[in-house]
Amino acid sequence: MDVSIILYSVLVLGVLGVLFGIALAVSSHIFHVPSDPRVEEVYKVLPDLNCGACGYPGCKKYAEAVAKGGEKVNLCAPGGEEVAKSVAAIMGVAVDASKHKEVAFIFCCGGNEAKQLAEYQGIPDCNAAVIVGGGPLQCNYGCMRLYSCYNACNFDAIRIDEEGLPVVIPENCTACMACVKACPKNIIRMVPAYSSVFIECNSKDRGKDVMDACKRGCIGCTKCVKVCPVEAIHMEEGLAVIDHLKCNNCLKCIEVCPVKVIHQRTSPLTEEIQCPQK
């Protein structure tokens, strides 16, 4: 092969490469869209967990929404008040002081007292079990103890008690709501972090049906409603519900509850039982 042909080919390709490079440089300059530097500033102060609790697919998207779209600066639940203040400082706005930190709470204490209709032998997942006749429990509102919430939590905020019930550790909860979304029974809800008294039942059934299915269920007797001095408890579809914004932690409701489903939150659990691998 003639060497001149090789040299000529290399020369042509080199010239084309230079021309294309110049064209790209000119194009990038002409069509350049200036980026808002605040996007990167906001992104840097976010925890970069990409949990989706803010409603966006990731921390980057939330940062863009804050910087470009005027989104609220306190939507990052894992970051809490500290991150909200940092984002607010970057954006030059004030933080909404009315928003309190929230944590998840599991409204069921049935445990070993919840009667089983059948033995479930399928996939160890609550969403799979509920497809089969609503689950293995007689109570349609109770925790099936298959740990979908435990497996969904990435922050070690859910432990398992001695009866196999999942319990949220408020100190570790980031309010990402992954456990809330994972529960097909809707027994996990967000509550103010300062809350300490809870009616640990989610059943809307009548009293007799509740007791037939579980010995630890709200029977709708309304004793807690009547004894509350600040009217912090009301009835919803036969179930007693606490308004945590009104509750003053007098604990009178705990004293009068005949089925003992009202409890005060105690210190975090330290013991765990065997759970499915995440």
Secondary structure by P-SEA (a helix, b strand, c coil): ccaaaaaaaaaaaaaaaaaaaaaaaaaaaaabbbbcaaaaaaaaacccccccccccccaaaaaaaaacccccccccccccaaaaaaaaaaacccccccccbbbbbbcccccccccccccccccccaaaaaaccccccccccccccccccccccccccccccccbbbbbccccccccccccccccccccccccccccccccccccccaaaaaaacccccccccccccccccccccccccbbbbcccccccccccccccccccccccccccccccccccc
